[in-house]
Amino acid sequence: METPLHAYSVNPVCCNGCGACASMLPELFAMDEVAEKPVVLLAEAPAADIERAMAFCPHDCIEMD
């Protein structure tokens, strides 16, 4: 049985660019060195991975659709 995938995003307004998401889950996030903000690398990901990133985001900027 396949794991269901969910869309996810980063709210750039509240994000301070700490890089926790990109450090923890480099398969889902990368840091934009110019904007100093994370970018999402995939359109969808497993909920467990997104929830793990959400738990460690200090400003609660990661959202799962």
C-alpha positions as a Python dict, from the first residue, in 0.01 Angstrom:
ca = {
    (1, 'M'): (0, 0, 0),
    (2, 'E'): (137, 338, -99),
    (3, 'T'): (175, 623, 147),
    (4, 'P'): (-63, 908, 59),
    (5, 'L'): (108, 1230, -43),
    (6, 'H'): (10, 1584, 57),
    (7, 'A'): (94, 1925, -83),
    (8, 'Y'): (300, 2150, 144),
    (9, 'S'): (434, 2503, 145),
    (10, 'V'): (637, 2754, 345),
    (11, 'N'): (483, 3086, 442),
    (12, 'P'): (759, 3332, 344),
    (13, 'V'): (613, 3613, 554),
    (14, 'C'): (665, 3444, 890),
    (15, 'C'): (981, 3251, 791),
    (16, 'N'): (1305, 3394, 928),
    (17, 'G'): (1525, 3169, 712),
    (18, 'C'): (1672, 2965, 999),
    (19, 'G'): (1715, 2663, 770),
    (20, 'A'): (1588, 2402, 1016),
    (21, 'C'): (1359, 2248, 754),
    (22, 'A'): (1633, 2222, 491),
    (23, 'S'): (1876, 2075, 744),
    (24, 'M'): (1626, 1819, 869),
    (25, 'L'): (1465, 1720, 540),
    (26, 'P'): (1692, 1812, 247),
    (27, 'E'): (1482, 1590, 22),
    (28, 'L'): (1186, 1827, 76),
    (29, 'F'): (1347, 2171, 127),
    (30, 'A'): (1649, 2367, 5),
    (31, 'M'): (1766, 2710, 104),
    (32, 'D'): (1756, 2987, -154),
    (33, 'E'): (2088, 3158, -84),
    (34, 'V'): (1977, 3488, -239),
    (35, 'A'): (1639, 3519, -65),
    (36, 'E'): (1768, 3340, 249),
    (37, 'K'): (1440, 3145, 263),
    (38, 'P'): (1359, 2779, 204),
    (39, 'V'): (1203, 2655, -117),
    (40, 'V'): (999, 2337, -150),
    (41, 'L'): (1154, 2076, -377),
    (42, 'L'): (852, 1851, -436),
    (43, 'A'): (487, 1919, -510),
    (44, 'E'): (380, 1655, -257),
    (45, 'A'): (536, 1450, 24),
    (46, 'P'): (432, 1198, 289),
    (47, 'A'): (239, 1355, 578),
    (48, 'A'): (481, 1212, 835),
    (49, 'D'): (775, 1396, 675),
    (50, 'I'): (584, 1723, 650),
    (51, 'E'): (465, 1694, 1010),
    (52, 'R'): (821, 1636, 1127),
    (53, 'A'): (934, 1955, 954),
    (54, 'M'): (635, 2142, 1097),
    (55, 'A'): (726, 2029, 1448),
    (56, 'F'): (1075, 2176, 1424),
    (57, 'C'): (989, 2503, 1249),
    (58, 'P'): (1036, 2768, 1521),
    (59, 'H'): (779, 3004, 1368),
    (60, 'D'): (523, 2749, 1242),
    (61, 'C'): (568, 2854, 880),
    (62, 'I'): (528, 2513, 716),
    (63, 'E'): (178, 2433, 603),
    (64, 'M'): (28, 2108, 476),
    (65, 'D'): (-264, 2127, 235),
}
